[in-house]
Amino acid sequence: MGEQVGQKPKRELPRSRVLVAEQTAKIYRDAFAAKARGEKVGWSTAIFPQEICETLDIPVLYPENNAASISAKHLGGELIEHAEGAMQYPSRICSYARLNMALADKIQDPAYSKADPLMPSPDFLLLANNSCTQLMKWYECLSRDLGIPIFFIDCLFNYYEEKPAKHKITYIRKQIEKYIWDMEAFSGKKFDWDKFLEVQKRSQINSKLFDEIIRLNMRTPAPMSGFDFFNYMSCLVLARGKESTTVIFEQLKKEVEEHIANNTTTFPSEEKYRVHWEGIACWPNLGHNLKTLKNYNVNAVINGYVTAWNVDYEPGDLDSMASAYASSSTNSLSTNTIMNMRADTIENYNCDGMLCHVNRSCKMMTFHIFVGRHIIEERTGVPCANFDGDQSDERIYSEAQFETRLQGLVEIMQHRKEANHG
């Protein structure tokens, strides 16, 4: 059928985005195929030592990433309703948890196919509490309801330390070593330490590549809309140790460098203001977020969420790996540490302001915003604005409030620019 008269043609996706979609589809296909062959398939929290199952060739999928994808397609409402209704979970807990626990219940019916993407039912769970303590209760519920084991790594919260203390690193390394032995016994597969080293090296190549790409957005005007980075996070969550992710990131870096060379950008309007976006994306509301930012010429050039997946360590050094997983998520750090990190980013990326998503689901991240916002304002002098929302629950977000808060932030940023330029 031909294109309708007056309908705006869709922008062609860059090659890197096509590769992301192909990689994600293959990972899900491979998981379903393994399940059909009677092999073990796992579900994991987002920042867990994925290198072990990658080494053992055991398929692992990630409920947080899956919930984000379902929510972005506006398919999460029915699952959240099922969690709050038939399953009797309260609305005040994480919406990722509600959505995923409902999905875990629904997929016990082989005929269920409404969620996209759909995950096979897991045979085991991988849990690290480095990003959220609520993950523990979420995965305990999954374990209870599905009758499957949890492999748990306790990462400990860092109240005062910039880096984990030595005894904490030893504690976490010992858990990683035990997890390797336990997974060997559970899967019946022999762990290959040489292959493990190669997976670690690939993981670091990919983490560093993504970091290099994000840093290219320090340029003014930025070559990328900061929201574009949301499309590539899945590579580090699902496939940080895979060569296919290297291919994607090399292609993306090439595309960004071409934008810089040609003085072009993926941001869909003139970049008058640059802001740091703080918090997880409002996945069901990304379209409205971006449209409103575009209308006010505001590019969210950087955010702390997309940088959380760069787990930086020395391959072959389990202490280094343990330290990286203990502190890779900013939710495992003190408010003073995380907000000073944000202040550094605001200065490095030449931001005019900070736009904070007060996420109903992510209590820890929201806590940092409320009690640490003054650190940003005192250190950088830039204005901050908050808006209410949620990562999956569309009922929390108000389009009118988002625009009003952004409009107020723009007025302050404009006044500061005029004052600074006389």
C-alpha positions as CSV (number, residue, x, y, z in Angstrom):
1,M,0.0,0.0,0.0
2,G,1.3,3.4,-0.9
3,E,2.1,6.1,1.7
4,Q,-1.0,8.1,2.7
5,V,-1.2,11.7,1.5
6,G,0.2,14.1,4.1
7,Q,1.8,11.3,6.2
8,K,5.3,12.1,7.3
9,P,7.7,9.5,6.1
10,K,9.6,7.6,8.8
11,R,13.2,8.4,9.2
12,E,15.5,5.6,8.0
13,L,17.3,3.9,10.9
14,P,21.0,4.1,10.9
15,R,22.9,0.9,10.3
16,S,23.9,0.6,13.9
17,R,20.3,0.6,15.0
18,V,19.5,-2.1,12.5
19,L,22.3,-4.2,13.9
20,V,21.0,-3.7,17.5
21,A,17.6,-5.0,16.5
22,E,19.2,-8.0,14.7
23,Q,21.4,-8.8,17.7
24,T,18.5,-8.6,20.2
25,A,16.2,-10.8,18.1
26,K,19.0,-13.4,17.8
27,I,19.6,-13.5,21.5
28,Y,15.9,-14.1,22.2
29,R,15.7,-16.7,19.4
30,D,18.7,-18.5,20.8
31,A,17.2,-18.6,24.3
32,F,13.9,-20.1,23.0
33,A,15.8,-22.6,20.9
34,A,17.9,-23.7,23.9
35,K,14.8,-24.0,26.0
36,A,13.2,-26.2,23.3
37,R,16.3,-28.4,23.4
38,G,15.8,-28.9,27.1
39,E,18.8,-26.7,28.0
40,K,19.0,-24.3,31.0
41,V,17.9,-20.7,30.4
42,G,18.3,-18.0,33.0
43,W,17.0,-14.6,34.0
44,S,19.4,-12.0,35.5
45,T,19.5,-8.6,37.1
46,A,21.0,-6.0,34.8
47,I,24.4,-5.6,36.4
48,F,25.5,-9.1,37.2
49,P,28.8,-10.9,36.2
50,Q,27.4,-12.0,32.9
51,E,30.9,-13.2,31.8
52,I,30.4,-16.5,33.6
53,C,27.3,-17.7,31.7
54,E,28.7,-16.2,28.5
55,T,31.8,-18.5,29.0
56,L,29.6,-21.5,29.6
57,D,27.3,-20.7,26.6
58,I,24.2,-20.6,28.8
59,P,21.5,-18.2,27.4
60,V,20.5,-15.5,29.9
61,L,17.8,-12.8,29.5
62,Y,17.3,-9.7,31.5
63,P,13.9,-8.8,33.0
64,E,14.7,-5.1,33.5
65,N,15.7,-4.7,29.8
66,N,12.7,-6.8,28.8
67,A,10.3,-4.6,30.9
68,A,11.8,-1.5,29.4
69,S,11.2,-2.8,25.8
70,I,7.6,-3.9,26.6
71,S,6.9,-0.5,28.2
72,A,8.3,1.5,25.3
73,K,5.8,-0.4,23.1
74,H,3.0,0.5,25.4
75,L,2.3,-3.1,26.2
76,G,3.0,-3.1,29.9
77,G,-0.3,-1.8,31.2
78,E,-2.1,-5.1,31.0
79,L,0.7,-6.9,32.8
80,I,0.9,-4.3,35.6
81,E,-2.8,-4.6,36.0
82,H,-2.5,-8.4,36.3
83,A,0.2,-8.0,39.0
84,E,-1.9,-5.6,41.0
85,G,-5.2,-7.5,40.5
86,A,-5.0,-11.3,40.3
87,M,-1.5,-11.5,41.8
88,Q,-2.3,-8.8,44.5
89,Y,1.0,-7.0,44.4
90,P,0.8,-3.4,45.6
91,S,1.2,-0.5,43.2
92,R,4.0,1.1,45.3
93,I,6.6,-1.5,44.4
94,C,8.8,-1.2,41.3
95,S,6.9,-1.3,38.0
96,Y,9.6,-3.4,36.4
97,A,9.0,-6.0,39.1
98,R,5.2,-5.9,38.7
99,L,5.4,-6.2,35.0
100,N,8.0,-9.0,35.0
101,M,6.3,-11.1,37.8
102,A,3.1,-10.8,35.9
103,L,4.9,-11.9,32.7
104,A,6.4,-14.9,34.6
105,D,2.9,-15.9,35.6
106,K,1.4,-15.4,32.1
107,I,4.0,-17.3,30.2
108,Q,3.2,-20.5,32.1
109,D,0.3,-20.6,29.6
110,P,1.9,-21.7,26.2
111,A,-0.8,-19.8,24.3
112,Y,0.2,-16.4,25.8
113,S,1.9,-14.1,23.3
114,K,0.8,-10.5,24.0
115,A,4.1,-9.3,25.4
116,D,6.8,-8.2,23.0
117,P,9.5,-9.3,23.3
118,L,8.4,-12.6,25.0
119,M,10.8,-14.5,27.2
120,P,11.0,-18.2,27.8
121,S,10.3,-19.3,31.4
122,P,13.6,-19.4,33.3
123,D,15.3,-22.4,34.9
124,F,17.4,-20.3,37.3
125,L,17.9,-16.7,38.4
126,L,21.0,-14.5,38.7
127,L,20.8,-11.8,41.3
128,A,23.2,-9.0,42.3
129,N,22.0,-6.2,44.7
130,N,24.4,-3.6,43.4
131,S,21.7,-1.4,41.8
132,C,18.6,-2.0,44.0
133,T,17.7,-3.7,47.2
134,Q,14.1,-4.4,45.9
135,L,15.6,-6.8,43.4
136,M,16.1,-9.3,46.2
137,K,12.4,-9.5,47.0
138,W,11.4,-9.4,43.3
139,Y,13.7,-12.4,42.6
140,E,12.6,-14.2,45.8
141,C,9.0,-14.0,44.5
142,L,10.1,-15.4,41.1
143,S,12.0,-18.2,42.8
144,R,9.0,-19.1,45.0
145,D,6.4,-18.9,42.2
146,L,8.5,-20.8,39.6
147,G,10.3,-23.2,41.9
148,I,13.8,-22.4,40.6
149,P,17.1,-21.5,42.3
150,I,18.7,-18.1,42.7
151,F,22.5,-17.6,42.4
152,F,23.1,-14.5,44.5
153,I,26.1,-12.1,44.8
154,D,25.9,-9.6,47.7
155,C,27.6,-6.5,46.6
156,L,27.3,-4.3,49.7
157,F,26.4,-0.6,49.8
158,N,29.2,1.9,49.9
159,Y,28.2,4.4,52.5
160,Y,31.4,6.5,52.7
161,E,33.9,5.0,50.2
162,E,34.6,6.3,46.7
163,K,35.8,2.7,46.0
164,P,35.0,-0.5,47.9
165,A,37.2,-1.4,50.8
166,K,39.6,-4.3,50.4
167,H,37.6,-6.6,52.6
168,K,34.5,-6.0,50.5
169,I,36.4,-6.8,47.3
170,T,37.6,-10.1,48.8
171,Y,34.0,-10.9,50.0
172,I,32.6,-10.3,46.5
173,R,35.4,-12.1,44.7
174,K,34.9,-15.2,46.9
175,Q,31.2,-15.1,45.9
176,I,32.1,-14.9,42.2
177,E,34.4,-17.9,42.6
178,K,31.7,-19.9,44.4
179,Y,29.1,-18.9,41.7
180,I,31.4,-20.3,39.0
181,W,31.7,-23.7,40.9
182,D,27.9,-23.7,41.6
183,M,27.0,-23.0,37.9
184,E,29.4,-25.7,36.8
185,A,27.5,-28.2,39.0
186,F,24.1,-26.8,38.1
187,S,24.7,-26.8,34.3
188,G,26.9,-29.9,34.0
189,K,29.4,-27.9,31.9
190,K,33.1,-27.4,32.6
191,F,34.2,-23.8,33.0
192,D,36.9,-22.8,30.5
193,W,39.2,-20.2,32.2
194,D,41.0,-19.4,28.9
195,K,37.7,-18.6,27.3
196,F,36.6,-16.7,30.3
197,L,39.7,-14.4,29.9
198,E,38.7,-13.8,26.2
199,V,35.1,-13.0,27.3
200,Q,36.5,-10.5,29.9
201,K,38.7,-8.9,27.2
202,R,35.7,-8.5,24.8
203,S,33.6,-7.1,27.6
204,Q,36.2,-4.4,28.3
205,I,36.6,-3.6,24.6
206,N,32.8,-3.0,24.4
207,S,32.6,-1.0,27.6
208,K,35.4,1.3,26.5
209,L,34.0,1.7,23.0
210,F,30.6,2.8,24.4
211,D,32.4,5.2,26.8
212,E,34.3,6.7,23.8
213,I,31.1,7.2,21.9
214,I,29.3,8.9,24.7
215,R,32.2,11.2,25.2
216,L,31.9,12.4,21.6
217,N,28.7,14.2,22.8
218,M,30.8,16.6,24.8
219,R,31.1,18.6,21.5
220,T,28.9,21.7,21.2
221,P,26.5,21.3,19.4
222,A,26.3,17.6,20.2
223,P,26.4,15.1,17.2
224,M,23.7,13.0,19.0
225,S,20.4,13.5,20.6
226,G,21.2,12.2,24.1
227,F,18.0,10.0,23.9
228,D,19.6,8.0,21.1
229,F,21.9,6.4,23.6
230,F,18.9,4.7,25.2
231,N,18.7,2.6,22.0
232,Y,22.2,1.1,22.6
233,M,22.1,0.2,26.3
234,S,20.7,-3.2,25.5
235,C,24.0,-4.2,23.9
236,L,25.9,-3.9,27.2
237,V,23.1,-5.4,29.2
238,L,22.4,-8.4,26.9
239,A,25.7,-8.9,25.1
240,R,28.6,-7.0,26.7
241,G,30.9,-10.0,26.1
242,K,29.9,-10.7,22.5
243,E,31.8,-9.7,19.3
244,S,28.5,-8.6,17.7
245,T,28.4,-5.8,20.2
246,T,31.9,-4.7,19.1
247,V,30.6,-4.5,15.5
248,I,27.6,-2.4,16.6
249,F,29.7,0.0,18.6
250,E,32.3,0.4,15.9
251,Q,29.5,1.2,13.4
252,L,27.9,3.6,15.8
253,K,31.2,5.4,16.5
254,K,31.7,5.7,12.7
255,E,28.3,7.3,12.4
256,V,28.9,9.8,15.2
257,E,32.2,10.8,13.8
258,E,30.6,11.3,10.4
259,H,28.1,13.7,12.1
260,I,31.0,15.6,13.6
261,A,32.8,15.8,10.3
262,N,29.7,17.0,8.5
263,N,28.6,19.3,11.3
264,T,25.2,17.4,11.5
265,T,23.3,15.9,14.4
266,T,20.6,13.4,15.2
267,F,18.9,16.0,17.5
268,P,15.8,17.0,15.6
269,S,16.0,20.8,16.2
270,E,18.4,23.6,17.0
271,E,20.4,22.9,20.2
272,K,20.0,26.1,22.2
273,Y,20.2,24.4,25.6
274,R,22.1,21.3,26.9
275,V,20.9,19.4,29.9
276,H,21.9,16.4,32.0
277,W,19.0,14.0,32.2
278,E,19.0,12.4,35.7
279,G,17.2,9.1,36.2
280,I,15.9,6.1,34.2
281,A,14.0,6.8,31.0
282,C,10.2,7.1,31.1
283,W,9.9,4.3,28.6
284,P,6.2,4.6,27.8
285,N,6.6,8.4,27.4
286,L,9.8,8.8,25.5
287,G,8.0,10.1,22.4
288,H,6.4,13.0,24.4
289,N,9.7,13.6,26.3
290,L,11.7,14.0,23.0
291,K,9.0,16.0,21.2
292,T,8.7,18.5,24.1
293,L,12.5,18.8,24.4
294,K,12.7,19.4,20.7
295,N,10.0,22.1,20.8
296,Y,12.1,23.9,23.5
297,N,15.4,23.3,21.7
298,V,16.7,21.3,24.7
299,N,19.1,18.4,24.0
300,A,19.5,16.0,27.0
301,V,23.1,15.4,25.8
302,I,24.1,13.0,28.7
303,N,22.6,11.1,31.5
304,G,24.0,8.9,34.3
305,Y,21.7,6.0,33.4
306,V,23.3,5.1,30.1
307,T,26.8,5.2,31.7
308,A,25.9,2.7,34.4
309,W,26.6,-0.3,32.2
310,N,30.3,0.3,31.7
311,V,31.8,-2.3,34.1
312,D,35.5,-1.3,34.0
313,Y,38.0,-3.9,35.3
314,E,41.3,-5.6,34.4
315,P,40.7,-8.9,32.5
316,G,42.2,-11.8,34.4
317,D,42.0,-10.0,37.8
318,L,39.0,-11.3,39.8
319,D,39.6,-8.6,42.5
320,S,39.3,-5.9,39.8
321,M,36.2,-7.5,38.5
322,A,34.7,-7.8,41.9
323,S,35.4,-4.1,42.6
324,A,33.8,-3.1,39.3
325,Y,30.6,-5.0,39.9
326,A,30.4,-3.6,43.5
327,S,30.4,0.0,42.3
328,S,29.3,0.1,38.7
329,S,25.8,1.1,39.6
330,T,25.5,4.6,41.1
331,N,22.8,3.3,43.3
332,S,25.4,1.5,45.3
333,L,27.2,4.7,46.2
334,S,26.6,7.5,48.7
335,T,24.6,10.6,47.7
336,N,27.7,12.8,48.1
337,T,29.7,10.6,45.7
338,I,27.0,10.2,43.0
339,M,26.1,13.9,43.0
340,N,29.7,15.0,42.7
341,M,30.0,12.6,39.8
342,R,27.0,14.3,38.2
343,A,28.5,17.7,38.8
344,D,31.6,16.5,36.9
345,T,29.5,15.4,34.0
346,I,27.6,18.6,33.9
347,E,30.8,20.6,33.7
348,N,32.4,18.2,31.2
349,Y,29.4,18.2,28.8
350,N,28.9,22.0,29.2
351,C,25.3,21.6,30.4
352,D,23.1,24.5,31.1
353,G,20.8,22.7,33.5
354,M,19.7,19.3,35.0
355,L,16.4,17.7,34.4
356,C,15.5,15.1,37.0
357,H,13.1,12.2,36.6
358,V,11.5,11.6,40.0
359,N,10.8,7.9,39.2
360,R,8.0,6.4,41.4
361,S,9.6,3.0,40.9
362,C,13.3,3.8,41.7
363,K,13.2,5.1,45.3
364,M,17.0,5.0,45.7
365,M,17.7,7.1,42.6
366,T,14.9,9.6,43.5
367,F,16.4,9.9,47.0
368,H,19.7,11.0,45.6
369,I,17.9,13.7,43.6
370,F,16.0,15.1,46.5
371,V,18.8,15.1,49.1
372,G,21.7,15.8,46.8
373,R,20.4,18.4,44.3
374,H,21.9,21.2,46.3
375,I,25.4,19.7,45.5
376,I,24.8,20.2,41.8
377,E,23.5,23.7,42.2
378,E,26.3,24.8,44.5
379,R,29.1,23.2,42.6
380,T,28.0,24.0,39.0
381,G,25.6,26.9,39.4
382,V,23.2,25.3,36.9
383,P,19.4,25.2,37.6
384,C,17.7,21.9,38.3
385,A,14.1,20.9,37.6
386,N,12.1,17.8,38.8
387,F,9.2,16.1,37.1
388,D,7.2,13.0,38.2
389,G,7.1,9.8,36.2
390,D,7.8,6.1,36.1
391,Q,9.9,3.7,34.1
392,S,6.9,1.5,33.1
393,D,3.7,2.7,34.8
394,E,2.1,5.2,32.5
395,R,-0.4,6.3,35.1
396,I,2.2,8.3,37.0
397,Y,3.3,10.6,34.2
398,S,1.7,13.9,33.3
399,E,2.4,15.5,29.9
400,A,1.2,18.9,31.2
401,Q,3.5,18.8,34.2
402,F,6.5,17.7,32.1
403,E,6.1,20.6,29.8
404,T,5.5,23.1,32.6
405,R,8.6,22.0,34.4
406,L,10.7,22.0,31.3
407,Q,9.4,25.5,30.3
408,G,10.4,26.8,33.7
409,L,13.8,25.3,33.4
410,V,14.3,26.9,30.0
411,E,13.3,30.3,31.3
412,I,16.0,30.1,34.0
413,M,18.6,28.7,31.6
414,Q,17.8,31.5,29.1
415,H,18.1,34.2,31.9
416,R,21.5,32.8,32.9
417,K,22.7,32.8,29.3
418,E,21.7,36.4,28.9
419,A,23.3,37.4,32.2
420,N,26.5,35.6,31.3
421,H,26.7,37.3,27.9
422,G,25.8,40.8,29.1
